[in-house]
Amino acid sequence: MNSVSLVTSVSENTAPRWPGQLAAVDMGSNSFRLEIGQIHQGRYRRIDYLKETVRLGAGLNDEGLLTREATARGLACLARFSQRLQSYAPWQIRAVATQTLREARNRDAFLAQAQPVLGAPIEVISGREEARLIFAGVARLQPSDKPRLVVDIGGRSTEMIIGRGRKPIQAESFQVGSVSLSMKYFGDGRFTEIAFRAAQIAAGAELEEALETFAPSNWSEALGSSGTVGAVSQLLAASKITDGRITPAGLRWLMEQCLRAGKVEKLSLPGLKEDRRAVIAGGLAILYTLAAHFGIDELMPARGALRQGVIFDLEERLEAAAQRVDGHDIRDASVRELQRRFMVDTQHAMRVQSVAEMLYDSVQPRASHDARRELQWACSLHEVGMMVSHHDHHRHSAYMLAHVDAPGFSQSQQRRLADLVLAQRGGLRKVEASLAQPGIAWQVLCLRLAIIECHARGDVDPKAMRLAMAGGVVNVRVPEVWASTHPRTMHLLGEEVAAWERGGPLTLTLKR
């Protein structure tokens, strides 16, 4: 689905009131955040920042479903964010959702309600993509040439990244967070040594596979991003245990204060905010496990976080779109890397893309930039499944694109690409739900027709086939001379017309 159809408050062509500003919505498991910023000559300035404790992650029940109460809290927050974003065009906003919606089995139902409320698309991003964006925020706002470890403890996941300069070298996400750990081991509201020990063992079991990757020999300084680290840093500074840096001794002191209090409601520390009280124990358990297992003698709070990384990434996408030059958008680099890794015939992919783009421009001249890019990427990657098997390669391609790590792409966008390449051949009933979405059918049609024209894997005339609308019917037009010299292609086009008759939302005719 393209972004235009999801926007209710501002159309894509509406001139924004604040043209130099960009907005990021970070839908975390514990808190939702809205950051509005401006980048001028490489320097970042925060315009506004809103944060609400939503506890979406706490509303994930044993069956992996978001409860009605959690859904209501999330929608209410997004409605308030939407009011602040009324004067912004859709291209100025990027909203991302993290671990809770990665896990939620009913996430599509939630997104169907949430996107119209916010007035912008919401991207569910993978754990590694979240880690990449976290590092992008830290690297831009706190630059350094040293190899550094960046840790971000969220409500239901923990991200660890090693990078240098602006380049992440290793990035991983682990399914353990302050909310999930607090609910499981401190859910009764009591602080005990047994509970802290059990929480640390659970965190260690999740993190120990990364001991070698994130060993102290691979970095020279450690930074902590976002909520949990910031809250613990403030507690240590407010009680004058440290100057704000997080140390093993400082963490032990904080756990001792919890044990002395005995219960969550009795914990009283300078700087402890009410929204952190119920999840502080889980956060401490993860931090102490990280310090002990990864040799972190001190963890300094970082300036940047996921939300700033989202803004910087959006800026790069907009620059790439404005200049129409590949390379500025990291997704282009991901596509090239996938082509290399899975030994895609790039020359054939370019032929398919050239034909598909020409057909698409003829029937969807006002299509959004994102819709055009998705068609291009689908053309580039439609044969990645050939690495697995030539038989049913479209199904292998679809599975791989839905599940592979592809920096820059959200899980939502990868699923759309997977649907496009799944629809490249065969019957259309397998993608019936996708074809019902606005704009998808045209992308599918142009991809399929381009593959048919290029089926012989030789040079083709991109202008040989044309599309035209007439009375609700799509006419596939080919010159008579061309048709007589390409009998096998004409046979395949006849089968394509029949396929759309059996199960497609468009009606096709073949004209000479």
NORWORA-V62202 format. One record per helix or strand. SS is the DSSP state (hx for helix, st for strand). FROM is the first residue (numbers start at 1). LEN is the number of residues. If there is no record, write none. Layout:
ss=SS from=FROM len=LEN
ss=SS from=FROM len=LEN
This chain:
ss=hx from=3 len=4
ss=st from=21 len=7
ss=st from=31 len=10
ss=st from=43 len=11
ss=hx from=57 len=3
ss=st from=60 len=1
ss=st from=66 len=1
ss=hx from=68 len=17
ss=hx from=90 len=3
ss=st from=93 len=5
ss=hx from=99 len=5
ss=hx from=107 len=12
ss=st from=122 len=3
ss=hx from=127 len=15
ss=st from=148 len=6
ss=st from=158 len=7
ss=st from=167 len=8
ss=hx from=178 len=8
ss=st from=190 len=1
ss=hx from=193 len=18
ss=hx from=216 len=3
ss=st from=221 len=5
ss=hx from=227 len=12
ss=st from=246 len=2
ss=hx from=248 len=14
ss=st from=263 len=1
ss=hx from=264 len=3
ss=hx from=274 len=4
ss=hx from=280 len=15
ss=st from=298 len=4
ss=hx from=306 len=18
ss=hx from=330 len=12
ss=hx from=346 len=18
ss=hx from=369 len=13
ss=hx from=384 len=4
ss=hx from=393 len=11
ss=hx from=411 len=12
ss=hx from=429 len=7
ss=hx from=440 len=14
ss=st from=465 len=6
ss=st from=473 len=6
ss=hx from=480 len=6
ss=hx from=487 len=17
ss=st from=508 len=4
